[in-house]
Amino acid sequence: MTGFLLGISFIIHIITILSIIIVWKRSGAAEQQDLKAMKSEMEDILIAYTTEMKEENDAFLKELASLQHKKPAGNHYNDRQIDATLEKSKKNLQTRDVTDLENEDASYSPPIIEAKETFGASLSSQILAMQRQGYSLDEIAKKVNKGKGEVVLMLKFYRDGQ
């Protein structure tokens, strides 16, 4: 009788383990499908965004070309010349580097600062210098307009830092 119950228990355990494995694999497959769907959605969004940017850039270049190449009275340009100059300006925009920009802005000079800034020693460096010169704690506190406790604290921080 005990052997029969052990056999049934063993079969139930095997069925339970197999069902857990099947559910685990199905959930993993569902997660992968969700990830694939999310990835394809992100790719579609990026493609749409870059396409929109390209269209805006093309419209801007056309508007720029029309502003740069307005036909003055008395001069006659043909479409080939306009297209050639448009292509030339596109190449120039693409191949410009930093040195070209630096050469164009050579006339720039930075603003002149009339007031000179003065810097003094920090409070802690003043206290340490006075202590090295042999001043007492009371004298240091009076000269830096701080309390004796603050001066002692600064000196302790300095000693602890060494």
C-alpha positions, 0 to 999 in steps of 0.5 A: 500500500505504501509503495502504491502511494509513493508511486502515485506521489512520484507521478504527481510530482513529475506532472507538476514539474513538467507543468512548471517547466511548460509555463516557464517556457511559455512566459519566456516566449511571451516576454521575447515577443514583447521585447521584439514588438517593443524593438520594432516599435522603437525602430519605426519611431526612429525611422519616422523621426529621421525621415521628418528631420531629413524632410525639414533639412531639405526644405531648409536647404531649398529655402536657403538656396532660394534666398541666396540665389534670387535673380537680380534684375538684368541678370539671367541665370539658368537652372543648371548654374543654380543647381551647380552652386546649390551643390557646391554650397551643400558640399561646403557646408558638409566639409567645413571644419573647425579651422575654417570657422576659426579663420572666419571669426579672426576679427573677434576679440574677447571683452576687456575686463577693466576691474582687476579681481583680487583674491585673498588667502582663505580663512583656514590658510590665514589661521594656519599661517598665524599659528605657524608664526607663533600667535596665540589662539586669542590673537588669531581669533581677534585678527580673523574676527572669529570666535576662539572655538572656531579657530580651535575647530579649524586647527583640529580639522587641519591636524586630523587631515594630516 
